Amino acid sequence: MCIISFYRKKDQFILTHNRDEEINRNSSKEIIEQKRFNKTYFSPVDERAKGTWIFYSEEFIACILNGGEEKPTHFKASYRESRGIILLDLLKYNSVKEYIETENLSDIAPFTIFVFERKNKNAYLLYWNENELKIDDVSNQEIVTWCSSTLYSTSRRREVDGIFKLNKDLETTQILELHDSLKMNKGDIYDFLATTSISQIIANHSKIDMKYCQLF
């Protein structure tokens, strides 16, 4: 699932996420405040697995995409835990370094996590392929983009990345509009699959806000 973009604009940080999912997979109608590991976080909720695909907390802004760095060659019939729960397991830790060194990812489906550490302003892409966790430090990049390796071809992923790189100076609403123009429509790949929501988290030194636009 998914296309993400992360824009760094002086003291403003903007993460926007297209959730590509089965259109009959229910999710909450609004952003919900919850606690996990005694830490407060805000996110929409996937009603099937009770996890999420994007959240923010005092420590992190983070989201997850289906598939690792490369397109997976196979999937098991079932896995130990939903990836939407694995994303929330970041809340166990105070840093990405702790997550990388400690989190048990055995029997978890391939994924890519984007995570921004709010205190030190570092950003990372974490790629899991069922065997190895690869880390890409993207802290020095003004724009970070990624598409699901499961749903998007290599050429399409390069094309989307190029579109964002050509649009460096967009305002937050323009970034949302660009994500909307790139959304997957019902029937583009399968009749049961589409971009079911677009979410955006905007943070600066003093406040944070989240928009959640449900499409299905």
Secondary structure, 3 states (H helix, E strand, C coil): CCEEEEEEECCEEEEEEEEEEECCCCECCCCEEEEECCEEEEECCECCCCCCCEEEECCEEEEEEECCCCCCCCCCCCCCCCHHHHHHHHHHCCCHHHHHHHCCCCCCCCEEEEEEECCCCCEEEEEECCCCEEEEECCCCCEEEEECCCCCCHHHHHHHHHHHHCCCCCCHHHHHHHHHHCCCCCCCCCCCEEEEEEEEEEECCCCEEEEEEECC
